[in-house]
Amino acid sequence: MLDTASAVKAAGADMFRAGVWKPRTHPGCFEGIGEPALEWLAEVRQKHGMEVVTEVANATHVKLCLQYGIRNMWLGARTTINPFLVQEIADALKGSGARVLLKNPVAPDTGLWIGAVERMRSVGIEDIILVHRGFVSREKGRYRNDPMWQVLLGIRHELPDVPIICDPSHIAGDRALVPEIAQMAMDLGLDGLMIECHPEPAKALSDAAQQLTPSQLTALLQSLVVRMADSADEKFRAGISALRAQIDAVDADLVDALARRMDISRRIGQLKKENNISILQAERWDVVLEDVLSRAAESGLDGKLVQEVYALIHAYSVKQQQ
């Protein structure tokens, strides 16, 4: 831990993260060192002057951290999804002046994520950071967890004053993919990164495949391009305003088209009722989907995008016919 702390500080990190308690799916796996490692974290703080943070999953963990002077704690995805545990931890943190990092729930449920923030605030915890670590998805893509970047847009709208950092290590599950996710997080204007690092990843007792060496971490941080939130350049402002006006016009057309489609669906539903016809027509839906996917391919659109959008449109069209 001391070697890693020295290396990541040299790379530019300003907080040292280490999991003292490691929740695992199956018993018998390495589940962390436990309380003795809190002394190691305290030593990292003293020797390297870095803030340290560890995961807590219950009130006992919180009390032990506070005993060792650790004031930064994170709640993992398996904890954030459980309001009972979140409230237990919040109650234990009351009056501590701690900083709390909240990882997103395993499922893309923004209500649970926002609810965790509310529970912390209800006991006076205001120093809160959200950690985006991706979501479990039925469809297995190239990443361990689906980033679902669009979910962050809703969170930004609901909690504009709460910083959001990204955990590209857990999203990727593969060290080779960490840099591209980290850059995407910067492109989206997130406020920081939580990246796993180990002097010898092959010897790591958990998540070895997604950890970077200190030299790889240094190279990654040096390669990142941090985007500006805005620009005073007049040419840029004029150009983006014109393009946004075009987006606004397209959005208006989309809303109008959706309104017309829902109106037609209601009329179809009425006609089906009058003739005692079932609402769901699977063969008809297969034809519609095949047609729109063909059109999407001809237009260079992502088929997954179109399929997801039309699945939602179809679901609401069915509701209109009920």
N, C-alpha and C positions, 0 to 999 in steps of 0.2 A: 504493500500500500504506500509506503514512504517513497519507494522508487517511482511508482506510477504518479503520485502527487507531484513530485519534483518535475517529472517529464511533462505532465499536462499543464503545470503552471508555466513552464518555459514555452509551451506551445501557445499560450494565451488564455487558458481557462481561468475563470475567476471564482469557480465553485467546484468543490470536489464531491462527487457522488459515489456512494458505496452502499450496496445492499447488505445490511447486517442480518436481516431476516429475509429469507428468500422463499416466497410461497411457490409450491410445486404441485403439479397436477396429481402425481403419484407419490405415495409414501416411500421412504427409503432413498430418495434422491437427495443430493446435497441441498440443504435448506438454510445455509448460512451459518456463520460462526456464533451468532447471538451476542449476548451482553459483553463478553470479553472483547469483541471487535469495536465496541463503543470507545474503549480506551485507545485503540489504534486511531480512530477518527479524531479523538481529542488531541492525540500526538501530531497528526497531520496539521490540524489547525494551529497548534503551538509552534511547530517547526517551520511551516511554510507560509503561515499567515493567510491561509485560504479559509473561506467559509466552507463548512462541510454539511452534507445533507444525506439522510438515509430514509428508507421506507419504514413506515409504521402501519400496522394492520389492526391494532387494538389499543385500549387505554393503557395496558401494561407497558407496551412498547413506548408510548408517549412519555410516561412517567420515568422510565429508565433513561430515555434520551435527555430529558430535562435535568436529571441527576448528574449526567456527564457534561452538562453545559451545551448540548446540541440544540440549537434553536431553529434549524431548518429541517423540515420533514416532508416527505412526499407520500401520497396515498396512491397505491397502484390501481390498475384497471379492475382487478378483481375485488378491490375494496370500494372503489367509487360507485360500483354498481349496487352496493348494499346500503340503503339509507340507515339501517340500524347501526352498522359499524361506523358509518360516517358521523352519525350523531354521537356515538360513544367516544370517538376520537375528538370531536369538536368539544365535548364537555370536558375531556381531560386537558385540552389545550387552553381552556378559558383562563384568561389573566396571564398567560405565559409570554405574550408578546412575540410568539413564534411566527416564522414565515412558513406558509403551507403551499406545496406544489400538488396540484390535483391532476392526475392522469385521466384521460378520457375513459369512460366505461368500455367494457369489451365490445358491447353492441353500440351502434350509432344512435344512442338515445340522449339527445341534447338536454332533455328535461332532467335526467339524473345528474348530468354534469353541472348544469346550472343549479340544481337543488343542492349539490355538495357545496357550491360557493355560498349559497344562502345559509346553509347550516353553519358554516364557518363564520360568516358575518354575524349571525345571530348571537354568537358568544364573544364577539368583539375582535375576531381575527380579520384584519383588513389587508395584510400583506400576503396576497394570494397570486400564484402564477399557475396558469393552465398548461398542461403538458400534452401535446398531441402525439400519440404513439400508434395511431392507426386502429382499425377495427377488424374484428373477426368477420370473415365473409364466407358464404357458401361457395362462391366461385374462387378457385385458387389461381391467382395470377403470378406474376414474377416476384411479387413481394410477399413476405411472411404475413403482414397485415395490410389490409386495404387502406390507403391514405384517406380516401373520401374527402378530398380537400374542400369540397363544397359544404361539408358540415361546418367547417370553420367560419364560413360566411355568416351562417345563422348565429353562431356563438359571438362573433364580433359585433353583430347587430344588437344582441341581447346584453352583452357585457363589454361595452366599448372601452371601459377603463381598466380591464384586467389583462395583463400581459399574457401572451401565448408563446411558448417555446415548442420546438419540435424535437422528438426523439427518433432520429432517422435510423438508429441501430435496431430498434424494435419493429419499425415499419419494414425495414429491408430484410432482416434475418440473414443477411449475407454482406460481408464487409465490402465486397466489390460494388454494391449498389448504394452504399451509404452516401458517397459524394453527390450523386444525382438528386437524392432526396433532400439532402442538406441545401443544395442550391435552389431547389424548388421552394423550400421553406423561406429562403431569403428573397426569392422572386415574389413570393406572396406577402412579404412584409412582416413575417413573424419576428419575434423579439429576441430569439436566442436558440441555442441548440443544446441538447443533452446527448452526448456521444460516448459510447462505451470504448474504453481503452485498456489495454493489458500489455505488459512488457513481453509476454510470451503467450499469445492467444491460444495456441494449441494445448497449453497446460491449464487453461481456465476451467473452473469447475462447473460453470454454466454458461450457456449462450456463446460458446467459443467461436462459432462461425461468423458472428456479427461484430466482433471486436477488432478495433484497429490497434496497431502498434503505435507507440509514441511518435515515431517518425512519420507514419502514415497520417496520424492526426495533425501533425504540424503541416504536412503538405496539403491536406484538405483545407485547413483553415486559411492557409496562404493563397489557395486557389479560388476561394469563394468570392463572388461578385455581389456586393451589397447594393441593392437598388435604392434610389432616392424615392421619397414619397411623392415628390412633385418637382417641377422645374419652372424657373422664371423665364425661360426662353420663349419669346413670343411666337416663333414659328411652331414650336412644339405645342403650345397652348392652343393655337389656331387649328392645327392639324387634329389634335385629339378632340377638340370641341366639335369639329365637323363630323368626325367618325362617330362620336357619341350621339350626335343628332340622328345619324343614320340608324344606329342601334335602337334609339327610341322609336323611330318610325317603324322598324321591323317588329319591335315588341308590341306596338299598337296593333299592327296587322295580325300578329299571333293571337292576341287576346280576342280580337274581332272574329278570327277564324274559329277559335275554341268556342266562343259563344254560339256561333252558327252551328257548329258540330253538335253541341249539347242540345240545342233546340231540335235538330233533326232526330237525335237519339230519343228525345221525349216523344216525338211524333211516331217514331218506330215502335216505341213501347206501347203507346196507345193502340196502334194498329194490331200489335200482337195480342193484347188483352181482348180486343173485340173479336179476334179470331181464335182465341184459346191456344195461342202459340207460346212455347217456353221462351224465356228471355235469353238464356245462354244458347248460342249457336256456334259450337266449336269449329265447325268446318268453315263458316263465314269468317271467323277471326283468323284462322290459318291463312285464308286467301288474302285478307287485308294485310296481315303482317308480312307475308311473302312479297306482296306488291310494294309496300313502303320500304322494305329492306332492299329490294331491287332498285328503287328510285334513289335510295340513299347511296348505294354503291356507285350509281351513275353520276351522282353529284359529288362524290368524294367525301361523303360523310361517314363518320364512325358508326358502324352497324350497331355496336353495343349501346351507344348514345340513343340512337333512334329506337331501338327495341325497348329500352328502359322508359323512354318518354311515351311511347305508344302503349306500353303495358299500363301506365298510369292513366292515360287518356281512355283506354278501354275499360278500366275499372270504374272510372267516373261515368262513362257512357252507360254501363250496366246499371249503375245507381239511378240514372235518369229514367231508365225504363221500368223501374220497380213501382 
